[in-house]
Amino acid sequence: MTSPRKNVPVAELIDLSGRGAIVTGGASGIGLAICHRFAEAGAGVFIVDAEGEKARQACRELEENGYEADRYCADVSREAEVRDMVDTAVTKLGSIDILVNCAGIYPRISLEKMTGDDFERVVAVNLTGTFLCGREVSQRMVAVGRGGSILNIASIDAVHPSGKGCRLMTPPKVAWCPSPEAWRWNWGGMTSGLTLSPREQF
């Protein structure tokens, strides 16, 4: 009996050649892992992160593995920065076929020590940022007319908090239909997986 193959290259499973993908929060953790897999599948990868040096290091990591990627430093909670980021991505990639909203923050503090500014900052990045990026990218997708995919990522902490006060501070990404024009939604439930991520506090 032949043992099943392990670690099948992504390129053997799916071909994303000629496709452009934006990954917010793509400089580390889950976002960086997604960037690697997209690159392996042949997609053009555009890493977006609020920390420019980390984004540069992420690009270098991909290059050391034989892939190419572009980067952009932006705060996804700021409308003007998101608009400029998407315009730059179109210029670099040629088209945007995939958006992964993976940018997210949370303070490692308990509820009783949390300030209003702490809460507002989390909502701005995790919720408003997802909306702004999704809106800007969906407008380009609709204009081009060949469709695309928008994926909203949340940590397991969004539904199963691992720390005190985490449920409040890690709202799941919100799904919405940006256009009535031929958009299809597939609801396949929740899939969990492990990704090494640095433990940081903003």
C-alpha positions as CSV (number, residue, x, y, z in Angstrom):
1,M,0.0,0.0,0.0
2,T,1.4,3.3,-1.0
3,S,1.7,6.0,1.7
4,P,-0.1,9.3,0.9
5,R,2.2,12.1,-0.3
6,K,3.0,14.8,2.2
7,N,3.8,18.4,1.7
8,V,2.5,18.6,-1.9
9,P,3.7,21.8,-3.5
10,V,0.9,24.4,-3.8
11,A,1.7,24.8,-7.5
12,E,0.5,21.2,-8.0
13,L,-2.8,21.9,-6.4
14,I,-3.7,25.3,-7.8
15,D,-2.2,27.6,-10.5
16,L,-2.4,31.4,-9.7
17,S,0.0,32.5,-12.4
18,G,-1.0,35.9,-13.8
19,R,-3.1,36.7,-10.7
20,G,-2.4,39.5,-8.3
21,A,-2.9,39.2,-4.6
22,I,-2.9,41.8,-1.9
23,V,-2.3,40.5,1.7
24,T,-2.8,43.1,4.5
25,G,-0.9,42.3,7.6
26,G,1.3,40.3,5.3
27,A,4.7,40.9,7.0
28,S,4.4,38.3,9.8
29,G,2.4,35.4,11.2
30,I,-0.7,34.2,9.3
31,G,-0.4,36.9,6.7
32,L,3.2,36.0,5.8
33,A,2.4,32.3,5.6
34,I,-0.4,33.2,3.1
35,C,2.0,35.3,1.1
36,H,4.4,32.3,0.8
37,R,1.6,30.0,-0.4
38,F,0.3,32.5,-2.9
39,A,3.9,32.9,-4.2
40,E,4.4,29.2,-4.5
41,A,1.2,29.0,-6.6
42,G,2.5,31.6,-9.0
43,A,0.6,34.7,-7.9
44,G,2.0,38.2,-7.8
45,V,2.2,39.1,-4.1
46,F,1.7,42.6,-2.7
47,I,2.5,42.7,1.0
48,V,0.8,45.5,3.0
49,D,1.8,46.2,6.5
50,A,1.9,49.1,9.0
51,E,5.5,48.3,9.8
52,G,7.6,49.1,6.7
53,E,10.8,47.4,7.9
54,K,8.9,44.1,8.6
55,A,7.4,44.3,5.1
56,R,10.8,44.8,3.6
57,Q,12.1,41.7,5.6
58,A,9.1,39.7,4.4
59,C,9.9,40.5,0.8
60,R,13.5,39.5,1.3
61,E,12.4,36.2,2.8
62,L,10.3,35.5,-0.2
63,E,13.1,36.4,-2.6
64,E,15.5,34.1,-0.7
65,N,13.1,31.3,-1.5
66,G,13.0,32.2,-5.2
67,Y,9.9,34.3,-5.3
68,E,9.2,38.0,-6.0
69,A,7.0,40.3,-4.0
70,D,6.2,44.0,-3.7
71,R,5.5,45.8,-0.4
72,Y,3.7,48.8,0.8
73,C,3.6,50.5,4.2
74,A,0.1,51.6,5.1
75,D,-2.3,51.9,8.0
76,V,-5.4,50.2,6.8
77,S,-7.6,52.3,9.1
78,R,-6.8,55.4,7.1
79,E,-8.9,55.9,4.0
80,A,-6.4,57.9,2.0
81,E,-3.6,55.4,2.7
82,V,-5.8,52.5,1.6
83,R,-6.8,54.2,-1.6
84,D,-3.1,55.0,-2.4
85,M,-2.1,51.5,-1.5
86,V,-4.7,49.9,-3.9
87,D,-3.7,52.3,-6.7
88,T,-0.1,51.3,-6.2
89,A,-1.0,47.6,-6.2
90,V,-2.8,47.9,-9.5
91,T,0.3,49.6,-11.0
92,K,2.6,46.9,-9.6
93,L,0.5,43.8,-10.2
94,G,-1.4,44.9,-13.3
95,S,-4.7,43.7,-11.7
96,I,-6.0,42.7,-8.3
97,D,-7.6,39.3,-8.3
98,I,-7.3,38.4,-4.6
99,L,-7.5,40.4,-1.4
100,V,-6.8,38.9,2.0
101,N,-7.8,41.1,4.9
102,C,-5.4,39.7,7.5
103,A,-4.4,42.9,9.3
104,G,-5.4,42.8,12.9
105,I,-4.3,44.1,16.3
106,Y,-5.1,43.6,20.0
107,P,-3.7,44.8,23.3
108,R,-2.6,42.2,25.8
109,I,-4.3,43.8,28.7
110,S,-7.3,43.0,30.7
111,L,-10.7,44.7,30.2
112,E,-10.5,46.7,33.5
113,K,-7.2,48.3,32.3
114,M,-8.3,49.0,28.8
115,T,-8.8,52.6,27.7
116,G,-11.3,54.0,25.2
117,D,-8.4,54.7,22.8
118,D,-7.3,51.1,23.0
119,F,-10.7,49.9,22.0
120,E,-11.2,52.5,19.2
121,R,-7.8,51.6,17.7
122,V,-8.7,47.9,17.5
123,V,-12.0,48.6,15.9
124,A,-10.3,51.0,13.4
125,V,-7.8,48.5,12.2
126,N,-9.7,45.2,12.6
127,L,-13.1,46.4,11.4
128,T,-12.8,49.7,9.5
129,G,-9.6,48.5,7.8
130,T,-11.4,45.4,6.5
131,F,-14.2,47.6,5.1
132,L,-12.0,50.1,3.5
133,C,-9.7,47.6,1.8
134,G,-12.7,45.5,0.7
135,R,-14.5,48.5,-0.8
136,E,-11.5,49.9,-2.7
137,V,-10.5,46.5,-4.1
138,S,-14.1,45.4,-5.0
139,Q,-14.5,48.6,-7.0
140,R,-11.5,47.7,-9.1
141,M,-12.7,44.1,-9.5
142,V,-16.1,45.1,-10.7
143,A,-14.6,47.7,-13.1
144,V,-12.3,45.1,-14.7
145,G,-15.2,42.6,-14.9
146,R,-13.4,39.3,-14.5
147,G,-14.3,38.7,-10.8
148,G,-12.0,38.0,-7.9
149,S,-11.9,36.8,-4.3
150,I,-11.9,38.7,-1.0
151,L,-11.0,36.7,2.0
152,N,-11.4,38.1,5.5
153,I,-9.2,36.4,8.1
154,A,-9.7,36.3,11.9
155,S,-7.7,34.7,14.6
156,I,-9.2,31.9,16.6
157,D,-9.4,34.4,19.5
158,A,-12.3,36.0,17.7
159,V,-14.6,33.1,18.8
160,H,-12.5,31.3,21.4
161,P,-10.5,33.8,23.5
162,S,-7.1,32.6,24.7
163,G,-6.6,35.5,27.1
164,K,-8.5,37.7,29.5
165,G,-10.7,40.2,27.7
166,C,-9.7,38.8,24.2
167,R,-13.3,38.2,23.0
168,L,-14.1,41.9,23.2
169,M,-10.8,43.0,21.6
170,T,-10.7,40.6,18.6
171,P,-13.9,41.1,16.7
172,P,-14.2,38.7,13.7
173,K,-14.0,40.2,10.3
174,V,-17.3,41.2,8.8
175,A,-18.5,39.7,5.5
176,W,-20.6,41.8,3.2
177,C,-21.5,41.7,-0.5
178,P,-19.9,44.8,-2.2
179,S,-21.9,44.6,-5.4
180,P,-25.0,42.9,-6.7
181,E,-23.1,42.1,-9.9
182,A,-22.4,38.4,-10.1
183,W,-20.9,38.0,-6.7
184,R,-21.0,34.5,-5.3
185,W,-20.6,33.6,-1.6
186,N,-19.5,30.2,-0.5
187,W,-20.0,29.4,3.1
188,G,-18.0,26.4,4.0
189,G,-17.9,26.8,7.8
190,M,-14.8,27.6,9.8
191,T,-11.4,26.0,9.2
192,S,-8.7,26.2,11.8
193,G,-4.9,25.8,11.3
194,L,-1.7,26.6,13.1
195,T,0.6,29.4,12.1
196,L,3.6,30.6,14.1
197,S,3.1,34.2,15.1
198,P,5.1,36.6,17.3
199,R,3.5,37.6,20.5
200,E,3.4,41.3,20.4
201,Q,1.5,44.2,21.9
202,F,0.7,47.5,20.2
